[in-house]
């Protein structure tokens, strides 16, 4: 599995002085509604340590940093591409190549 980054995301990571991307699986399970989504964000050193030690996320080294992946089964492509999307003054990290499994 290879990870790629857009130039905009690399510049944003450098600006924020962060090199760790955290991929979280967010689940909402209600009696009538079940939602599973991915949350992707930059993690600081304290958050990184908590997710690695307490939540046992696995660390995948990349050429510009690292990616923390959950121990839950996710669907991965051969190439995972991270990007940055801007809307007004908000920024969101995008990802192509990782998806949450479909509920049964």
N, CA, C and O atoms as a printed pandas DataFrame, in Angstrom:
     atom_number atom_name residue_name chain_id  residue_number  x_coord  y_coord  z_coord
0              1         N          UNK        A               1    0.848   -1.167    0.000
1              2        CA          UNK        A               1    0.000    0.000    0.000
2              3         C          UNK        A               1    0.899    1.237    0.000
3              4         O          UNK        A               1    1.813    1.353    0.817
4              5         N          UNK        A               2    0.633    2.140   -0.909
5              6        CA          UNK        A               2    1.405    3.379   -0.992
6              7         C          UNK        A               2    0.490    4.566   -0.687
7              8         O          UNK        A               2   -0.700    4.560   -1.003
8              9         N          UNK        A               3    1.077    5.566   -0.074
9             10        CA          UNK        A               3    0.339    6.772    0.299
10            11         C          UNK        A               3    0.877    7.955   -0.499
11            12         O          UNK        A               3    2.089    8.139   -0.611
12            13         N          UNK        A               4   -0.034    8.753   -1.051
13            14        CA          UNK        A               4    0.348    9.959   -1.778
14            15         C          UNK        A               4   -0.340   11.159   -1.126
15            16         O          UNK        A               4   -1.408   11.038   -0.527
16            17         N          UNK        A               5    0.301   12.314   -1.259
17            18        CA          UNK        A               5   -0.208   13.555   -0.685
18            19         C          UNK        A               5   -0.236   14.617   -1.775
19            20         O          UNK        A               5    0.670   14.676   -2.607
20            21         N          UNK        A               6   -1.268   15.457   -1.778
21            22        CA          UNK        A               6   -1.304   16.568   -2.711
22            23         C          UNK        A               6   -0.367   17.670   -2.211
23            24         O          UNK        A               6   -0.098   17.749   -1.012
24            25         N          UNK        A               7    0.127   18.513   -3.104
25            26        CA          UNK        A               7    0.999   19.620   -2.669
26            27         C          UNK        A               7    0.324   20.557   -1.673
27            28         O          UNK        A               7    0.982   21.088   -0.779
28            29         N          UNK        A               8   -0.985   20.766   -1.821
29            30        CA          UNK        A               8   -1.707   21.637   -0.891
30            31         C          UNK        A               8   -1.691   21.052    0.520
31            32         O          UNK        A               8   -1.502   21.778    1.496
32            33         N          UNK        A               9   -1.889   19.742    0.623
33            34        CA          UNK        A               9   -1.874   19.100    1.936
34            35         C          UNK        A               9   -0.476   19.134    2.544
35            36         O          UNK        A               9   -0.332   19.365    3.745
36            37         N          UNK        A              10    0.544   18.909    1.741
37            38        CA          UNK        A              10    1.915   18.971    2.249
38            39         C          UNK        A              10    2.240   20.363    2.793
39            40         O          UNK        A              10    2.871   20.495    3.842
40            41         N          UNK        A              11    1.805   21.397    2.071
41            42        CA          UNK        A              11    2.039   22.769    2.535
42            43         C          UNK        A              11    1.279   23.037    3.834
43            44         O          UNK        A              11    1.804   23.698    4.730
44            45         N          UNK        A              12    0.057   22.534    3.944
45            46        CA          UNK        A              12   -0.747   22.715    5.150
46            47         C          UNK        A              12   -0.125   21.982    6.334
47            48         O          UNK        A              12   -0.103   22.504    7.448
48            49         N          UNK        A              13    0.378   20.779    6.097
49            50        CA          UNK        A              13    1.027   20.014    7.163
50            51         C          UNK        A              13    2.289   20.730    7.645
51            52         O          UNK        A              13    2.577   20.757    8.841
52            53         N          UNK        A              14    3.026   21.298    6.719
53            54        CA          UNK        A              14    4.226   22.042    7.092
54            55         C          UNK        A              14    3.870   23.294    7.883
55            56         O          UNK        A              14    4.540   23.639    8.856
56            57         N          UNK        A              15    2.799   23.975    7.451
57            58        CA          UNK        A              15    2.343   25.181    8.140
58            59         C          UNK        A              15    1.918   24.859    9.569
59            60         O          UNK        A              15    2.222   25.625   10.483
60            61         N          UNK        A              16    1.225   23.748    9.780
61            62        CA          UNK        A              16    0.752   23.347   11.104
62            63         C          UNK        A              16    1.810   22.589   11.901
63            64         O          UNK        A              16    1.609   22.298   13.080
64            65         N          UNK        A              17    2.932   22.271   11.266
65            66        CA          UNK        A              17    4.035   21.545   11.901
66            67         C          UNK        A              17    3.566   20.177   12.428
67            68         O          UNK        A              17    3.869   19.787   13.556
68            69         N          UNK        A              18    2.825   19.472   11.583
69            70        CA          UNK        A              18    2.313   18.141   11.926
70            71         C          UNK        A              18    2.645   17.180   10.793
71            72         O          UNK        A              18    2.605   17.557    9.622
72            73         N          UNK        A              19    2.969   15.953   11.136
73            74        CA          UNK        A              19    3.314   14.964   10.116
74            75         C          UNK        A              19    2.552   13.652   10.285
75            76         O          UNK        A              19    2.852   12.669    9.608
76            77         N          UNK        A              20    1.564   13.633   11.187
77            78        CA          UNK        A              20    0.798   12.415   11.444
78            79         C          UNK        A              20   -0.644   12.617   11.012
79            80         O          UNK        A              20   -1.305   13.561   11.446
80            81         N          UNK        A              21   -1.129   11.726   10.155
81            82        CA          UNK        A              21   -2.528   11.726    9.741
82            83         C          UNK        A              21   -3.226   10.603   10.492
83            84         O          UNK        A              21   -2.773    9.459   10.478
84            85         N          UNK        A              22   -4.328   10.935   11.144
85            86        CA          UNK        A              22   -5.099    9.988   11.935
86            87         C          UNK        A              22   -6.376    9.628   11.183
87            88         O          UNK        A              22   -7.144   10.511   10.800
88            89         N          UNK        A              23   -6.601    8.338   10.973
89            90        CA          UNK        A              23   -7.811    7.844   10.310
90            91         C          UNK        A              23   -8.650    7.152   11.380
91            92         O          UNK        A              23   -8.253    6.118   11.916
92            93         N          UNK        A              24   -9.811    7.729   11.685
93            94        CA          UNK        A              24  -10.693    7.163   12.707
94            95         C          UNK        A              24  -11.960    6.624   12.065
95            96         O          UNK        A              24  -12.443    7.169   11.072
96            97         N          UNK        A              25  -12.488    5.570   12.626
97            98        CA          UNK        A              25  -13.761    5.017   12.209
98            99         C          UNK        A              25  -14.815    5.484   13.199
99           100         O          UNK        A              25  -14.759    5.135   14.378
100          101         N          UNK        A              26  -15.777    6.269   12.729
101          102        CA          UNK        A              26  -16.830    6.820   13.568
102          103         C          UNK        A              26  -18.110    6.046   13.279
103          104         O          UNK        A              26  -18.549    5.950   12.133
104          105         N          UNK        A              27  -18.702    5.497   14.338
105          106        CA          UNK        A              27  -19.930    4.729   14.176
106          107         C          UNK        A              27  -21.043    5.325   15.021
107          108         O          UNK        A              27  -20.845    5.657   16.190
108          109         N          UNK        A              28  -22.205    5.455   14.419
109          110        CA          UNK        A              28  -23.412    5.880   15.121
110          111         C          UNK        A              28  -24.423    4.762   14.931
111          112         O          UNK        A              28  -24.839    4.472   13.810
112          113         N          UNK        A              29  -24.810    4.144   16.025
113          114        CA          UNK        A              29  -25.729    3.023   15.958
114          115         C          UNK        A              29  -26.949    3.356   16.796
115          116         O          UNK        A              29  -26.908    3.313   18.025
116          117         N          UNK        A              30  -28.018    3.683   16.124
117          118        CA          UNK        A              30  -29.273    3.992   16.761
118          119         C          UNK        A              30  -30.247    2.870   16.399
119          120         O          UNK        A              30  -29.923    2.039   15.551
120          121         N          UNK        A              31  -31.394    2.824   16.999
121          122        CA          UNK        A              31  -32.331    1.752   16.684
122          123         C          UNK        A              31  -32.823    1.837   15.241
123          124         O          UNK        A              31  -33.069    0.807   14.613
124          125         N          UNK        A              32  -32.967    3.032   14.714
125          126        CA          UNK        A              32  -33.479    3.202   13.355
126          127         C          UNK        A              32  -32.396    3.560   12.345
127          128         O          UNK        A              32  -32.637    3.502   11.139
128          129         N          UNK        A              33  -31.227    3.923   12.809
129          130        CA          UNK        A              33  -30.213    4.474   11.930
130          131         C          UNK        A              33  -28.839    3.942   12.312
131          132         O          UNK        A              33  -28.476    3.906   13.488
132          133         N          UNK        A              34  -28.088    3.534   11.308
133          134        CA          UNK        A              34  -26.716    3.094   11.551
134          135         C          UNK        A              34  -25.815    3.766   10.520
135          136         O          UNK        A              34  -25.986    3.581    9.315
136          137         N          UNK        A              35  -24.854    4.548   11.008
137          138        CA          UNK        A              35  -23.950    5.293   10.136
138          139         C          UNK        A              35  -22.520    4.943   10.512
139          140         O          UNK        A              35  -22.165    4.929   11.691
140          141         N          UNK        A              36  -21.702    4.660    9.505
141          142        CA          UNK        A              36  -20.280    4.417    9.704
142          143         C          UNK        A              36  -19.526    5.308    8.733
143          144         O          UNK        A              36  -19.728    5.222    7.521
144          145         N          UNK        A              37  -18.661    6.159    9.255
145          146        CA          UNK        A              37  -17.888    7.081    8.424
146          147         C          UNK        A              37  -16.450    7.123    8.891
147          148         O          UNK        A              37  -16.120    6.715   10.004
148          149         N          UNK        A              38  -15.593    7.634    8.000
149          150        CA          UNK        A              38  -14.198    7.859    8.341
150          151         C          UNK        A              38  -13.993    9.317    8.700
151          152         O          UNK        A              38  -14.535   10.210    8.049
152          153         N          UNK        A              39  -13.219    9.550    9.724
153          154        CA          UNK        A              39  -12.805   10.896   10.099
154          155         C          UNK        A              39  -11.285   10.949    9.936
155          156         O          UNK        A              39  -10.564   10.141   10.523
156          157         N          UNK        A              40  -10.811   11.890    9.148
157          158        CA          UNK        A              40   -9.379   11.992    8.862
158          159         C          UNK        A              40   -8.913   13.372    9.292
159          160         O          UNK        A              40   -9.474   14.387    8.881
160          161         N          UNK        A              41   -7.868   13.396   10.136
161          162        CA          UNK        A              41   -7.368   14.679   10.640
162          163         C          UNK        A              41   -5.889   14.574   10.959
163          164         O          UNK        A              41   -5.320   13.484   11.012
164          165         N          UNK        A              42   -5.282   15.728   11.168
165          166        CA          UNK        A              42   -3.889   15.776   11.596
166          167         C          UNK        A              42   -3.842   15.613   13.111
167          168         O          UNK        A              42   -4.665   16.179   13.831
168          169         N          UNK        A              43   -2.879   14.838   13.586
169          170        CA          UNK        A              43   -2.772   14.582   15.026
170          171         C          UNK        A              43   -1.491   15.198   15.568
171          172         O          UNK        A              43   -0.445   15.175   14.919
172          173         N          UNK        A              44   -1.598   15.750   16.777
173          174        CA          UNK        A              44   -0.404   16.243   17.459
174          175         C          UNK        A              44    0.258   15.083   18.194
175          176         O          UNK        A              44   -0.251   13.962   18.171
176          177         N          UNK        A              45    1.382   15.342   18.841
177          178        CA          UNK        A              45    2.163   14.281   19.493
178          179         C          UNK        A              45    1.384   13.612   20.628
179          180         O          UNK        A              45    1.455   12.395   20.797
180          181         N          UNK        A              46    0.655   14.392   21.391
181          182        CA          UNK        A              46   -0.112   13.836   22.514
182          183         C          UNK        A              46   -1.240   12.919   22.024
183          184         O          UNK        A              46   -1.444   11.833   22.567
184          185         N          UNK        A              47   -1.958   13.360   21.009
185          186        CA          UNK        A              47   -3.029   12.548   20.429
186          187         C          UNK        A              47   -2.466   11.290   19.801
187          188         O          UNK        A              47   -3.051   10.214   19.925
188          189         N          UNK        A              48   -1.329   11.418   19.125
189          190        CA          UNK        A              48   -0.693   10.268   18.504
190          191         C          UNK        A              48   -0.363    9.199   19.545
191          192         O          UNK        A              48   -0.651    8.020   19.339
192          193         N          UNK        A              49    0.234    9.604   20.650
193          194        CA          UNK        A              49    0.604    8.654   21.697
194          195         C          UNK        A              49   -0.615    7.959   22.294
195          196         O          UNK        A              49   -0.580    6.760   22.571
196          197         N          UNK        A              50   -1.689    8.713   22.490
197          198        CA          UNK        A              50   -2.906    8.128   23.059
198          199         C          UNK        A              50   -3.506    7.082   22.119
199          200         O          UNK        A              50   -3.929    6.017   22.570
200          201         N          UNK        A              51   -3.545    7.377   20.816
201          202        CA          UNK        A              51   -4.136    6.436   19.870
202          203         C          UNK        A              51   -3.243    5.211   19.670
203          204         O          UNK        A              51   -3.752    4.117   19.428
204          205         N          UNK        A              52   -1.944    5.372   19.765
205          206        CA          UNK        A              52   -1.045    4.232   19.574
206          207         C          UNK        A              52   -1.028    3.345   20.818
207          208         O          UNK        A              52   -1.091    2.121   20.701
208          209         N          UNK        A              53   -0.946    3.943   22.005
209          210        CA          UNK        A              53   -0.818    3.138   23.218
210          211         C          UNK        A              53   -2.157    2.642   23.759
211          212         O          UNK        A              53   -2.286    1.463   24.090
212          213         N          UNK        A              54   -3.143    3.509   23.851
213          214        CA          UNK        A              54   -4.410    3.118   24.456
214          215         C          UNK        A              54   -5.357    2.441   23.468
215          216         O          UNK        A              54   -5.983    1.434   23.798
216          217         N          UNK        A              55   -5.462    2.983   22.272
217          218        CA          UNK        A              55   -6.415    2.437   21.298
218          219         C          UNK        A              55   -5.769    1.454   20.330
219          220         O          UNK        A              55   -6.452    0.866   19.492
220          221         N          UNK        A              56   -4.463    1.276   20.443
221          222        CA          UNK        A              56   -3.698    0.299   19.666
222          223         C          UNK        A              56   -3.852    0.467   18.156
223          224         O          UNK        A              56   -4.035   -0.510   17.428
224          225         N          UNK        A              57   -3.779    1.699   17.699
225          226        CA          UNK        A              57   -3.764    1.974   16.263
226          227         C          UNK        A              57   -2.406    1.561   15.709
227          228         O          UNK        A              57   -1.395    1.653   16.405
228          229         N          UNK        A              58   -2.382    1.111   14.471
229          230        CA          UNK        A              58   -1.098    0.743   13.877
230          231         C          UNK        A              58   -0.515    1.932   13.125
231          232         O          UNK        A              58   -1.239    2.727   12.526
232          233         N          UNK        A              59    0.788    2.032   13.169
233          234        CA          UNK        A              59    1.509    3.148   12.564
234          235         C          UNK        A              59    2.105    2.682   11.243
235          236         O          UNK        A              59    2.831    1.689   11.190
236          237         N          UNK        A              60    1.791    3.411   10.180
237          238        CA          UNK        A              60    2.354    3.130    8.863
238          239         C          UNK        A              60    3.222    4.318    8.484
239          240         O          UNK        A              60    2.730    5.436    8.329
240          241         N          UNK        A              61    4.520    4.068    8.334
241          242        CA          UNK        A              61    5.460    5.134    7.959
242          243         C          UNK        A              61    5.299    5.461    6.475
243          244         O          UNK        A              61    5.156    4.566    5.642
244          245         N          UNK        A              62    5.324    6.751    6.159
245          246        CA          UNK        A              62    5.287    7.211    4.775
246          247         C          UNK        A              62    6.521    8.069    4.531
247          248         O          UNK        A              62    7.321    8.293    5.440
248          249         N          UNK        A              63    6.667    8.541    3.316
249          250        CA          UNK        A              63    7.852    9.333    2.994
250          251         C          UNK        A              63    7.850   10.716    3.632
251          252         O          UNK        A              63    8.908   11.334    3.752
252          253         N          UNK        A              64    6.678   11.220    4.048
253          254        CA          UNK        A              64    6.629   12.547    4.667
254          255         C          UNK        A              64    6.148   12.530    6.108
255          256         O          UNK        A              64    6.042   13.589    6.727
256          257         N          UNK        A              65    5.861   11.379    6.649
257          258        CA          UNK        A              65    5.361   11.302    8.019
258          259         C          UNK        A              65    4.846    9.918    8.311
259          260         O          UNK        A              65    5.482    8.914    7.990
260          261         N          UNK        A              66    3.668    9.881    8.935
261          262        CA          UNK        A              66    3.071    8.595    9.256
262          263         C          UNK        A              66    1.555    8.701    9.224
263          264         O          UNK        A              66    0.979    9.784    9.337
264          265         N          UNK        A              67    0.924    7.532    9.065
265          266        CA          UNK        A              67   -0.530    7.430    9.062
266          267         C          UNK        A              67   -0.909    6.446   10.159
267          268         O          UNK        A              67   -0.357    5.349   10.237
268          269         N          UNK        A              68   -1.851    6.842   11.005
269          270        CA          UNK        A              68   -2.354    5.959   12.061
270          271         C          UNK        A              68   -3.656    5.340   11.581
271          272         O          UNK        A              68   -4.607    6.049   11.254
272          273         N          UNK        A              69   -3.693    4.008   11.541
273          274        CA          UNK        A              69   -4.866    3.283   11.056
274          275         C          UNK        A              69   -5.464    2.468   12.193
275          276         O          UNK        A              69   -4.732    1.904   13.006
276          277         N          UNK        A              70   -6.792    2.402   12.256
277          278        CA          UNK        A              70   -7.431    1.640   13.330
278          279         C          UNK        A              70   -7.261    0.141   13.118
279          280         O          UNK        A              70   -6.950   -0.325   12.022
280          281         N          UNK        A              71   -7.476   -0.595   14.204
281          282        CA          UNK        A              71   -7.365   -2.048   14.118
282          283         C          UNK        A              71   -8.622   -2.669   13.527
283          284         O          UNK        A              71   -8.655   -3.873   13.272
284          285         N          UNK        A              72   -9.653   -1.865   13.305
285          286        CA          UNK        A              72  -10.888   -2.342   12.702
286          287         C          UNK        A              72  -10.651   -2.649   11.229
287          288         O          UNK        A              72   -9.795   -2.023   10.603
288          289         N          UNK        A              73  -11.384   -3.588   10.669
289          290        CA          UNK        A              73  -11.189   -3.903    9.247
290          291         C          UNK        A              73  -11.749   -2.788    8.356
291          292         O          UNK        A              73  -12.934   -2.462    8.420
292          293         N          UNK        A              74  -10.897   -2.225    7.544
293          294        CA          UNK        A              74  -11.283   -1.224    6.554
294          295         C          UNK        A              74  -10.920   -1.762    5.176
295          296         O          UNK        A              74  -10.115   -2.686    5.052
296          297         N          UNK        A              75  -11.514   -1.183    4.150
297          298        CA          UNK        A              75  -11.196   -1.565    2.784
298          299         C          UNK        A              75  -10.139   -0.608    2.251
299          300         O          UNK        A              75  -10.351    0.605    2.230
300          301         N          UNK        A              76   -8.985   -1.157    1.814
301          302        CA          UNK        A              76   -7.871   -0.354    1.337
302          303         C          UNK        A              76   -7.608   -0.642   -0.139
303          304         O          UNK        A              76   -7.712   -1.785   -0.584
304          305         N          UNK        A              77   -7.271    0.393   -0.887
305          306        CA          UNK        A              77   -6.801    0.241   -2.261
306          307         C          UNK        A              77   -5.285    0.124   -2.242
307          308         O          UNK        A              77   -4.661    0.324   -1.200
308          309         N          UNK        A              78   -4.698   -0.192   -3.366
309          310        CA          UNK        A              78   -3.232   -0.249   -3.452
310          311         C          UNK        A              78   -2.620    1.128   -3.211
311          312         O          UNK        A              78   -1.576    1.241   -2.567
312          313         N          UNK        A              79   -3.270    2.183   -3.728
313          314        CA          UNK        A              79   -2.788    3.547   -3.542
314          315         C          UNK        A              79   -3.825    4.340   -2.768
315          316         O          UNK        A              79   -4.995    4.391   -3.149
316          317         N          UNK        A              80   -3.392    4.953   -1.688
317          318        CA          UNK        A              80   -4.253    5.804   -0.867
318          319         C          UNK        A              80   -3.787    7.242   -1.076
319          320         O          UNK        A              80   -2.623    7.566   -0.839
320          321         N          UNK        A              81   -4.702    8.099   -1.519
321          322        CA          UNK        A              81   -4.363    9.491   -1.836
322          323         C          UNK        A              81   -5.031   10.431   -0.838
323          324         O          UNK        A              81   -6.253   10.425   -0.690
324          325         N          UNK        A              82   -4.223   11.234   -0.159
325          326        CA          UNK        A              82   -4.728   12.238    0.767
326          327         C          UNK        A              82   -4.659   13.602    0.083
327          328         O          UNK        A              82   -3.707   13.907   -0.635
328          329         N          UNK        A              83   -5.677   14.408    0.319
329          330        CA          UNK        A              83   -5.733   15.746   -0.257
330          331         C          UNK        A              83   -6.282   16.726    0.760
331          332         O          UNK        A              83   -6.565   16.370    1.904
332          333         N          UNK        A              84   -6.428   17.974    0.319
333          334        CA          UNK        A              84   -6.948   19.029    1.188
334          335         C          UNK        A              84   -8.040   19.764    0.433
335          336         O          UNK        A              84   -7.845   20.205   -0.700
336          337         N          UNK        A              85   -9.195   19.891    1.079
337          338        CA          UNK        A              85  -10.304   20.625    0.490
338          339         C          UNK        A              85  -10.568   21.844    1.354
339          340         O          UNK        A              85  -10.593   21.758    2.582
340          341         N          UNK        A              86  -10.768   22.994    0.692
341          342        CA          UNK        A              86  -11.042   24.240    1.412
342          343         C          UNK        A              86  -12.451   24.710    1.090
343          344         O          UNK        A              86  -12.883   24.689   -0.062
344          345         N          UNK        A              87  -13.157   25.133    2.127
345          346        CA          UNK        A              87  -14.468   25.746    1.970
346          347         C          UNK        A              87  -14.510   26.949    2.891
347          348         O          UNK        A              87  -14.493   26.809    4.114
348          349         N          UNK        A              88  -14.565   28.126    2.300
349          350        CA          UNK        A              88  -14.458   29.391    3.025
350          351         C          UNK        A              88  -13.158   29.377    3.842
351          352         O          UNK        A              88  -12.076   29.332    3.257
352          353         N          UNK        A              89  -13.237   29.414    5.154
353          354        CA          UNK        A              89  -12.017   29.395    5.969
354          355         C          UNK        A              89  -11.766   28.025    6.595
355          356         O          UNK        A              89  -10.857   27.875    7.411
356          357         N          UNK        A              90  -12.561   27.031    6.220
357          358        CA          UNK        A              90  -12.430   25.689    6.791
358          359         C          UNK        A              90  -11.625   24.791    5.869
359          360         O          UNK        A              90  -11.705   24.913    4.647
360          361         N          UNK        A              91  -10.851   23.890    6.454
361          362        CA          UNK        A              91  -10.060   22.935    5.688
362          363         C          UNK        A              91  -10.416   21.522    6.144
363          364         O          UNK        A              91  -10.632   21.264    7.328
364          365         N          UNK        A              92  -10.470   20.620    5.171
365          366        CA          UNK        A              92  -10.792   19.232    5.466
366          367         C          UNK        A              92   -9.843   18.330    4.691
367          368         O          UNK        A              92   -9.597   18.549    3.505
368          369         N          UNK        A              93   -9.315   17.321    5.363
369          370        CA          UNK        A              93   -8.447   16.359    4.696
370          371         C          UNK        A              93   -9.330   15.324    4.015
371          372         O          UNK        A              93  -10.225   14.750    4.636
372          373         N          UNK        A              94   -9.071   15.094    2.744
373          374        CA          UNK        A              94   -9.828   14.122    1.975
374          375         C          UNK        A              94   -8.985   12.872    1.756
375          376         O          UNK        A              94   -7.760   12.907    1.862
376          377         N          UNK        A              95   -9.652   11.785    1.453
377          378        CA          UNK        A              95   -8.953   10.525    1.260
378          379         C          UNK        A              95   -9.655    9.708    0.185
379          380         O          UNK        A              95  -10.878    9.565    0.189
380          381         N          UNK        A              96   -8.865    9.181   -0.726
381          382        CA          UNK        A              96   -9.367    8.237   -1.722
382          383         C          UNK        A              96   -8.548    6.970   -1.576
383          384         O          UNK        A              96   -7.318    7.009   -1.604
384          385         N          UNK        A              97   -9.228    5.853   -1.422
385          386        CA          UNK        A              97   -8.526    4.594   -1.296
386          387         C          UNK        A              97   -8.775    3.869    0.012
387          388         O          UNK        A              97   -8.374    2.715    0.163
388          389         N          UNK        A              98   -9.431    4.526    0.963
389          390        CA          UNK        A              98   -9.810    3.880    2.215
390          391         C          UNK        A              98  -11.318    4.067    2.358
391          392         O          UNK        A              98  -11.831    5.173    2.190
392          393         N          UNK        A              99  -12.014    2.991    2.665
393          394        CA          UNK        A              99  -13.458    3.110    2.880
394          395         C          UNK        A              99  -13.865    2.220    4.054
395          396         O          UNK        A              99  -13.222    1.217    4.365
396          397         N          UNK        A             100  -14.942    2.627    4.678
397          398        CA          UNK        A             100  -15.480    1.853    5.801
398          399         C          UNK        A             100  -16.268    0.673    5.244
399          400         O          UNK        A             100  -16.916    0.797    4.204
400          401         N          UNK        A             101  -16.219   -0.454    5.916
401          402        CA          UNK        A             101  -16.986   -1.604    5.439
402          403         C          UNK        A             101  -18.482   -1.323    5.516
403          404         O          UNK        A             101  -18.945   -0.602    6.400
404          405         N          UNK        A             102  -19.217   -1.890    4.599
405          406        CA          UNK        A             102  -20.663   -1.702    4.573
406          407         C          UNK        A             102  -21.314   -2.537    5.671
407          408         O          UNK        A             102  -20.939   -3.690    5.883
408          409         N          UNK        A             103  -22.300   -1.949    6.377
409          410        CA          UNK        A             103  -22.985   -2.717    7.431
410          411         C          UNK        A             103  -23.792   -3.861    6.820
411          412         O          UNK        A             103  -24.262   -3.779    5.686
412          413         N          UNK        A             104  -23.935   -4.914    7.594
413          414        CA          UNK        A             104  -24.689   -6.091    7.102
414          415         C          UNK        A             104  -26.148   -5.925    7.390
415          416         O          UNK        A             104  -26.946   -6.802    7.057
